[in-house]
Amino acid sequence: MPTELPYAADAEISLTYDELDVLKLQYEKEFAQSHVTVQTKFNYSWGLVKSPLRDHQVEGVRLLQDIYRTEPTRRRECLYYLALGHYKMGNFTEARSFNDLLLSREPTNLQAQSLASLIDKGVAREGYVGMALAGGVAALGTLLIAGLIRRATRK
């Protein structure tokens, strides 16, 4: 089943500030008129998720969650971008949950498969950082204990 959605690698390419502004202005215009179309909300949330700024990503995920809850026909699209948003924010557990849900519905979705690979790499990277921090703490603890022992034996 081919997918018309972009591969996950394309997700690292942000919109320009001008492009995001166009989406924001349309969203705000419709919001001021008390009727935001689902397409406008989706477009704006998509642009926010692609942003390098965490605040934008958080807002994009919030809007996507709202669409996911209220618009069953848009859930497929939302699943991927919810997974992507959480991935970009470093929320790998949530990213994996949304992506796995998409893959359970569409196991041959190349976009979701690509994102799954990125999520796995992120989890591994996070694990390596955790191990390095734990190793650093252990080394520091060892140095402190050795210093205390040395000080105690000098007295």
N, CA, C and O of each residue as an XYZ file, in Angstrom:
620
protein
N       0.848     -1.181      0.000
C       0.000      0.000      0.000
C       0.890      1.239      0.000
O       1.486      1.547      1.032
N       1.002      1.948     -1.090
C       1.861      3.119     -1.137
C       1.318      4.240     -0.263
O       0.115      4.334     -0.020
N       2.217      5.077      0.196
C       1.803      6.202      1.031
C       2.202      7.499      0.340
O       3.285      7.601     -0.236
N       1.323      8.479      0.404
C       1.636      9.763     -0.197
C       2.269     10.707      0.820
O       2.605     11.841      0.480
N       2.433     10.257      2.052
C       3.035     11.079      3.084
C       4.556     11.014      2.980
O       5.089     10.038      2.452
N       5.265     12.027      3.470
C       6.724     12.060      3.322
C       7.416     11.057      4.234
O       6.886     10.683      5.280
N       8.617     10.621      3.822
C       9.426      9.772      4.685
C       9.845     10.579      5.904
O       9.903     11.808      5.858
N      10.137      9.880      6.994
C      10.474     10.548      8.248
C      11.679     11.462      8.117
O      11.754     12.477      8.810
N      12.614     11.130      7.254
C      13.801     11.975      7.083
C      13.409     13.376      6.625
O      14.082     14.349      6.965
N      12.331     13.488      5.858
C      11.858     14.793      5.403
C      11.356     15.648      6.564
O      11.263     16.870      6.447
N      11.036     15.008      7.672
C      10.474     15.726      8.813
C      11.477     16.654      9.469
O      11.083     17.566     10.195
N      12.740     16.448      9.236
C      13.763     17.309      9.830
C      13.868     18.649      9.110
O      14.564     19.552      9.575
N      13.194     18.779      7.999
C      13.214     20.025      7.245
C      12.063     20.895      7.738
O      10.893     20.548      7.573
N      12.404     22.016      8.340
C      11.393     22.921      8.884
C      10.870     23.847      7.796
O      11.508     24.062      6.765
N       9.690     24.385      8.063
C       9.173     25.439      7.200
C       9.943     26.714      7.517
O      10.501     26.855      8.605
N       9.973     27.632      6.576
C      10.560     28.936      6.872
C       9.603     29.656      7.820
O       8.432     29.293      7.936
N      10.117     30.678      8.492
C       9.249     31.444      9.388
C       8.114     32.100      8.615
O       7.005     32.231      9.133
N       8.380     32.511      7.382
C       7.331     33.116      6.551
C       6.240     32.097      6.218
O       5.050     32.409      6.256
N       6.665     30.878      5.890
C       5.679     29.827      5.576
C       4.831     29.492      6.798
O       3.614     29.336      6.695
N       5.481     29.384      7.955
C       4.734     29.093      9.183
C       3.811     30.249      9.529
O       2.708     30.037     10.033
N       4.252     31.461      9.263
C       3.419     32.643      9.520
C       2.138     32.618      8.694
O       1.075     32.989      9.192
N       2.228     32.186      7.435
C       1.039     32.091      6.580
C       0.024     31.143      7.224
O      -1.168     31.446      7.287
N       0.511     29.989      7.703
C      -0.384     29.017      8.340
C      -0.967     29.573      9.637
O      -2.144     29.375      9.938
N      -0.127     30.268     10.395
C      -0.575     30.852     11.667
C      -1.640     31.920     11.428
O      -2.662     31.946     12.113
N      -1.396     32.801     10.455
C      -2.358     33.867     10.164
C      -3.710     33.306      9.731
O      -4.753     33.825     10.127
N      -3.696     32.246      8.919
C      -4.950     31.619      8.496
C      -5.673     31.022      9.703
O      -6.887     31.171      9.844
N      -4.927     30.353     10.561
C      -5.510     29.749     11.769
C      -6.115     30.836     12.669
O      -7.248     30.708     13.132
N      -5.351     31.895     12.909
C      -5.835     32.975     13.777
C      -7.044     33.685     13.187
O      -7.949     34.082     13.921
N      -7.068     33.848     11.867
C      -8.204     34.496     11.192
C      -9.471     33.674     11.402
O     -10.525     34.208     11.746
N      -9.349     32.356     11.187
C     -10.514     31.494     11.367
C     -10.899     31.395     12.842
O     -12.084     31.336     13.172
N      -9.913     31.377     13.720
C     -10.182     31.311     15.154
C     -10.964     32.551     15.597
O     -11.898     32.449     16.393
N     -10.579     33.720     15.078
C     -11.263     34.969     15.423
C     -12.708     34.962     14.935
O     -13.566     35.640     15.502
N     -12.972     34.190     13.876
C     -14.329     34.087     13.345
C     -15.098     32.934     13.998
O     -16.214     32.615     13.587
N     -14.498     32.315     15.012
C     -15.102     31.219     15.784
C     -15.364     29.966     14.961
O     -16.233     29.169     15.315
N     -14.627     29.777     13.870
C     -14.765     28.545     13.094
C     -13.446     28.230     12.389
O     -13.143     28.762     11.322
N     -12.674     27.349     13.022
C     -11.424     26.902     12.423
C     -11.712     25.590     11.703
O     -12.189     24.635     12.316
N     -11.425     25.541     10.403
C     -11.645     24.293      9.672
C     -10.608     23.263     10.111
O      -9.522     23.615     10.571
N     -10.953     22.009      9.965
C     -10.044     20.928     10.329
C      -8.776     21.011      9.484
O      -7.680     20.772      9.991
N      -8.910     21.343      8.217
C      -7.744     21.427      7.337
C      -6.792     22.537      7.788
O      -5.577     22.340      7.811
N      -7.331     23.686      8.140
C      -6.495     24.794      8.608
C      -5.777     24.410      9.899
O      -4.584     24.669     10.054
N      -6.507     23.794     10.820
C      -5.908     23.368     12.087
C      -4.825     22.323     11.844
O      -3.762     22.363     12.463
N      -5.104     21.384     10.937
C      -4.115     20.355     10.629
C      -2.871     20.970      9.989
O      -1.748     20.641     10.370
N      -3.068     21.857      9.024
C      -1.925     22.487      8.345
C      -1.047     23.240      9.340
O       0.180     23.143      9.293
N      -1.675     23.981     10.228
C      -0.925     24.761     11.215
C      -0.200     23.826     12.188
O       0.964     24.057     12.516
N      -0.876     22.783     12.645
C      -0.234     21.843     13.581
C       0.928     21.128     12.897
O       1.960     20.895     13.525
N       0.778     20.781     11.633
C       1.837     20.142     10.846
C       3.058     21.050     10.784
O       4.185     20.601     10.993
N       2.830     22.325     10.497
C       3.935     23.276     10.439
C       4.623     23.448     11.790
O       5.846     23.561     11.866
N       3.825     23.467     12.850
C       4.393     23.606     14.198
C       5.225     22.388     14.585
O       6.293     22.531     15.180
N       4.749     21.207     14.257
C       5.487     19.981     14.589
C       6.820     19.950     13.857
O       7.814     19.470     14.403
N       6.855     20.446     12.652
C       8.096     20.448     11.870
C       9.090     21.505     12.346
O      10.257     21.470     11.957
N       8.652     22.431     13.171
C       9.508     23.514     13.649
C      10.637     22.977     14.533
O      10.472     21.955     15.199
N      11.773     23.660     14.538
C      12.857     23.267     15.447
C      12.617     23.755     16.882
O      13.347     23.364     17.793
N      11.607     24.602     17.090
C      11.347     25.161     18.414
C      10.405     24.256     19.213
O       9.317     23.910     18.750
N      10.836     23.884     20.404
C      10.051     22.972     21.243
C       8.653     23.523     21.546
O       7.682     22.766     21.519
N       8.533     24.812     21.830
C       7.213     25.393     22.114
C       6.262     25.198     20.936
O       5.080     24.911     21.125
N       6.778     25.353     19.733
C       5.955     25.120     18.541
C       5.533     23.650     18.473
O       4.373     23.340     18.204
N       6.482     22.761     18.718
C       6.192     21.326     18.658
C       5.126     20.937     19.671
O       4.224     20.159     19.360
N       5.226     21.478     20.881
C       4.241     21.184     21.932
C       2.851     21.646     21.486
O       1.872     20.912     21.624
N       2.776     22.860     20.955
C       1.482     23.379     20.483
C       0.966     22.559     19.300
O      -0.231     22.286     19.214
N       1.850     22.169     18.401
C       1.443     21.340     17.265
C       0.874     20.006     17.719
O      -0.143     19.553     17.194
N       1.518     19.378     18.681
C       1.031     18.095     19.214
C      -0.330     18.295     19.891
O      -1.228     17.466     19.744
N      -0.476     19.396     20.631
C      -1.758     19.668     21.295
C      -2.892     19.788     20.268
O      -3.971     19.223     20.452
N      -2.635     20.525     19.197
C      -3.654     20.683     18.152
C      -3.949     19.353     17.455
O      -5.105     19.046     17.163
N      -2.917     18.574     17.194
C      -3.115     17.268     16.558
C      -3.922     16.323     17.447
O      -4.762     15.570     16.956
N      -3.666     16.365     18.753
C      -4.430     15.522     19.668
C      -5.905     15.898     19.644
O      -6.780     15.036     19.728
N      -6.166     17.186     19.529
C      -7.549     17.651     19.441
C      -8.211     17.129     18.161
O      -9.348     16.659     18.189
N      -7.496     17.217     17.059
C      -8.039     16.700     15.792
C      -8.254     15.195     15.896
O      -9.286     14.684     15.461
N      -7.294     14.487     16.466
C      -7.390     13.027     16.593
C      -8.641     12.635     17.383
O      -9.337     11.683     17.028
N      -8.916     13.378     18.457
C     -10.084     13.063     19.303
C     -11.410     13.373     18.607
O     -12.388     12.642     18.765
N     -11.433     14.457     17.841
C     -12.714     14.936     17.318
C     -13.000     14.580     15.864
O     -14.143     14.689     15.419
N     -11.985     14.156     15.118
C     -12.160     13.904     13.682
C     -11.663     12.508     13.294
O     -10.518     12.364     12.866
N     -12.499     11.488     13.435
C     -12.064     10.120     13.135
C     -11.499      9.936     11.725
O     -10.631      9.086     11.522
N     -11.966     10.705     10.759
C     -11.474     10.541      9.385
C     -10.053     11.063      9.206
O      -9.414     10.766      8.197
N      -9.548     11.833     10.161
C      -8.197     12.396     10.048
C      -7.189     11.689     10.962
O      -6.041     12.121     11.073
N      -7.613     10.613     11.608
C      -6.747      9.948     12.584
C      -5.474      9.383     11.966
O      -4.409      9.445     12.582
N      -5.568      8.841     10.771
C      -4.389      8.258     10.127
C      -3.287      9.301      9.992
O      -2.144      9.058     10.381
N      -3.630     10.454      9.445
C      -2.641     11.522      9.281
C      -2.118     11.994     10.632
O      -0.923     12.244     10.792
N      -3.008     12.110     11.588
C      -2.610     12.589     12.913
C      -1.646     11.634     13.599
O      -0.718     12.073     14.278
N      -1.856     10.335     13.430
C      -0.980      9.359     14.098
C       0.486      9.599     13.757
O       1.338      9.632     14.645
N       0.772      9.764     12.493
C       2.153      9.963     12.080
C       2.721     11.251     12.670
O       3.820     11.242     13.225
N       2.001     12.334     12.559
C       2.540     13.608     13.037
C       2.566     13.689     14.566
O       3.402     14.394     15.131
N       1.668     12.980     15.231
C       1.775     12.873     16.687
C       3.041     12.111     17.064
O       3.767     12.507     17.977
N       3.298     11.018     16.354
C       4.527     10.253     16.604
C       5.750     11.117     16.315
O       6.706     11.128     17.090
N       5.716     11.831     15.214
C       6.834     12.691     14.836
C       7.065     13.797     15.867
O       8.199     14.059     16.267
N       5.984     14.438     16.288
C       6.104     15.508     17.278
C       6.725     15.019     18.572
O       7.621     15.656     19.126
N       6.241     13.881     19.048
C       6.806     13.327     20.278
C       8.259     12.903     20.069
O       9.085     13.066     20.967
N       8.572     12.370     18.908
C       9.966     12.001     18.603
C      10.869     13.233     18.671
O      11.927     13.203     19.300
N      10.442     14.312     18.020
C      11.265     15.519     17.986
C      11.437     16.129     19.366
O      12.443     16.786     19.631
N      10.455     15.917     20.262
C      10.562     16.438     21.623
C      11.326     15.484     22.544
O      11.575     15.805     23.707
N      11.698     14.307     22.019
C      12.425     13.340     22.832
C      11.528     12.456     23.676
O      12.014     11.754     24.562
N      10.223     12.476     23.419
C       9.267     11.625     24.131
C       9.131     10.314     23.352
O       8.126     10.070     22.684
N      10.166      9.482     23.457
C      10.240      8.300     22.603
C       9.159      7.270     22.899
O       8.713      6.577     21.985
N       8.723      7.149     24.158
C       7.673      6.185     24.495
C       6.372      6.555     23.792
O       5.716      5.702     23.193
N       6.003      7.838     23.870
C       4.775      8.289     23.211
C       4.916      8.194     21.697
O       3.983      7.793     21.000
N       6.091      8.566     21.195
C       6.324      8.485     19.752
C       6.141      7.053     19.266
O       5.490      6.806     18.251
N       6.719      6.124     19.996
C       6.608      4.718     19.606
C       5.151      4.247     19.671
O       4.705      3.503     18.798
N       4.414      4.669     20.686
C       3.010      4.255     20.812
C       2.183      4.690     19.607
O       1.456      3.888     19.020
N       2.302      5.968     19.244
C       1.531      6.458     18.096
C       1.998      5.798     16.802
O       1.181      5.432     15.958
N       3.305      5.647     16.649
C       3.821      5.049     15.424
C       3.438      3.571     15.325
O       3.098      3.086     14.245
N       3.494      2.861     16.449
C       3.091      1.451     16.446
C       1.612      1.295     16.098
O       1.227      0.343     15.417
N       0.788      2.226     16.563
C      -0.630      2.187     16.223
C      -0.818      2.363     14.719
O      -1.633      1.674     14.105
N      -0.068      3.281     14.133
C      -0.133      3.474     12.681
C       0.348      2.218     11.959
O      -0.276      1.776     10.994
N       1.459      1.644     12.426
C       1.988      0.430     11.780
C       1.054     -0.764     11.949
O       1.013     -1.638     11.083
N       0.309     -0.816     13.042
C      -0.640     -1.924     13.218
C      -1.765     -1.837     12.189
O      -2.325     -2.856     11.782
N      -2.089     -0.617     11.775
C      -3.126     -0.413     10.762
C      -2.560     -0.518      9.346
O      -3.242     -0.964      8.423
N      -1.310     -0.101      9.190
C      -0.658     -0.074      7.881
C       0.762     -0.606      8.002
O       1.709      0.181      8.014
N       0.934     -1.916      8.090
C       2.264     -2.486      8.310
C       3.273     -2.190      7.209
O       4.477     -2.265      7.453
N       2.827     -1.864      6.030
C       3.759     -1.593      4.924
C       4.008     -0.103      4.716
O       4.621      0.287      3.722
N       3.540      0.734      5.642
C       3.706      2.180      5.522
C       5.191      2.524      5.683
O       5.738      2.455      6.783
N       5.828      2.894      4.578
C       7.264      3.183      4.581
C       7.607      4.373      5.468
O       8.670      4.405      6.087
N       6.727      5.327      5.525
C       6.932      6.508      6.352
C       6.994      6.106      7.826
O       7.901      6.530      8.541
N       6.059      5.308      8.278
C       6.034      4.861      9.674
C       7.220      3.935      9.970
O       7.777      3.971     11.067
N       7.600      3.115      9.000
C       8.770      2.248      9.183
C      10.032      3.093      9.347
O      10.885      2.799     10.184
N      10.137      4.135      8.546
C      11.288      5.029      8.627
C      11.324      5.741      9.980
O      12.386      5.869     10.590
N      10.179      6.196     10.440
C      10.107      6.862     11.736
C      10.426      5.882     12.866
O      11.072      6.258     13.843
N       9.983      4.638     12.743
C      10.291      3.627     13.765
C      11.801      3.465     13.915
O      12.310      3.322     15.026
N      12.499      3.489     12.809
C      13.954      3.394     12.840
C      14.567      4.600     13.556
O      15.490      4.443     14.356
N      14.063      5.788     13.276
C      14.563      6.989     13.946
C      14.273      6.946     15.449
O      15.110      7.342     16.260
N      13.093      6.465     15.811
C      12.734      6.347     17.230
C      13.677      5.376     17.923
O      14.161      5.654     19.020
N      13.941      4.230     17.285
C      14.861      3.247     17.870
C      16.249      3.846     18.085
O      16.878      3.614     19.117
N      16.719      4.614     17.109
C      18.027      5.268     17.245
C      18.010      6.289     18.376
O      18.987      6.420     19.112
N      16.914      7.002     18.513
C      16.785      7.987     19.597
C      16.794      7.321     20.960
O      17.423      7.818     21.894
N      16.098      6.197     21.076
C      16.078      5.449     22.342
C      17.485      4.948     22.664
O      17.930      5.033     23.809
N      18.181      4.427     21.659
C      19.546      3.924     21.876
C      20.469      5.067     22.289
O      21.275      4.915     23.207
N      20.356      6.202     21.621
C      21.185      7.370     21.939
C      20.909      7.833     23.371
O      21.831      8.151     24.122
N      19.632      7.864     23.732
C      19.246      8.258     25.089
C      19.820      7.271     26.110
O      20.240      7.669     27.197
N      19.835      5.992     25.755
C      20.406      4.962     26.629
C      21.897      5.147     26.806
O      22.418      4.990     27.909
N      22.591      5.482     25.721
C      24.037      5.713     25.807
C      24.346      6.925     26.678
O      25.287      6.905     27.471
N      23.557      7.966     26.527
C      23.758      9.160     27.348
C      23.515      8.816     28.814
O      24.265      9.247     29.690
N      22.470      8.043     29.079
C      22.181      7.623     30.451
C      23.312      6.804     31.042
O      23.691      6.995     32.197
N      23.851      5.888     30.242
C      24.973      5.067     30.723
C      26.198      5.944     30.975
O      26.911      5.739     31.958
N      26.447      6.906     30.110
C      27.596      7.791     30.292
C      27.436      8.628     31.557
O      28.394      8.817     32.306
N      26.227      9.127     31.793
C      25.976      9.902     33.011
C      26.155      9.032     34.250
O      26.770      9.454     35.229
N      25.615      7.817     34.203
C      25.753      6.901     35.341
C      27.223      6.570     35.576
O      27.667      6.517     36.723
N      27.977      6.350     34.516
C      29.408      6.076     34.639
C      30.152      7.258     35.237
O      31.046      7.085     36.065
N      29.784      8.447     34.821
C      30.409      9.657     35.367
C      30.113      9.828     36.846
O      30.993     10.191     37.626
N      28.871      9.565     37.228
C      28.489      9.661     38.641
C      29.243      8.618     39.453
O      29.721      8.914     40.549
N      29.355      7.402     38.927
C      30.085      6.348     39.631
C      31.554      6.716     39.792
O      32.135      6.501     40.856
N      32.155      7.266     38.750
C      33.569      7.669     38.831
C      33.753      8.783     39.851
O      34.706      8.761     40.630
N      32.859      9.747     39.851
C      32.928     10.842     40.806
C      32.763     10.320     42.231
O      33.472     10.746     43.142
N      31.826      9.400     42.416
C      31.621      8.788     43.733
C      32.861      8.060     44.203
O      33.237      8.157     45.372
N      33.496      7.335     43.308
C      34.724      6.607     43.640
C      35.824      7.574     44.058
O      36.535      7.322     45.031
N      35.968      8.664     43.338
C      36.980      9.670     43.688
C      36.706     10.291     45.057
O      37.629     10.511     45.842
N      35.439     10.570     45.337
C      35.080     11.144     46.635
C      35.379     10.168     47.772
O      35.933     10.562     48.798
N      35.021      8.919     47.594
C      35.276      7.904     48.617
C      36.778      7.721     48.812
O      37.250      7.616     49.944
N      37.528      7.685     47.714
C      38.982      7.543     47.820
C      39.584      8.732     48.566
O      40.492      8.561     49.378
N      39.087      9.919     48.296
C      39.566     11.119     49.002
C      39.258     11.057     50.484
O      40.096     11.407     51.315
N      38.039     10.605     50.818
C      37.669     10.479     52.234
C      38.527      9.432     52.940
O      38.964      9.644     54.071
N      38.765      8.314     52.279
C      39.595      7.259     52.870
C      41.019      7.786     53.064
O      41.615      7.572     54.120
N      41.555      8.454     52.083
C      42.910      8.992     52.174
C      42.997     10.000     53.340
O      43.958      9.997     54.109
N      41.996     10.837     53.447
C      41.962     11.835     54.517
C      41.866     11.163     55.897
O      42.507     11.596     56.854
N      41.056     10.099     55.979
C      40.895      9.387     57.242
C      42.160      8.658     57.663
O      42.444      8.572     58.857
N      42.928      8.130     56.715
C      44.153      7.398     57.048
C      45.291      8.340     57.402
O      46.252      7.899     58.033
N      45.238      9.591     57.039
C      46.286     10.563     57.373
C      46.186     11.042     58.817
O      47.170     11.529     59.374
N      45.056     10.914     59.406
C      44.864     11.424     60.778
C      45.462     10.539     61.782
O      45.388     10.824     62.978
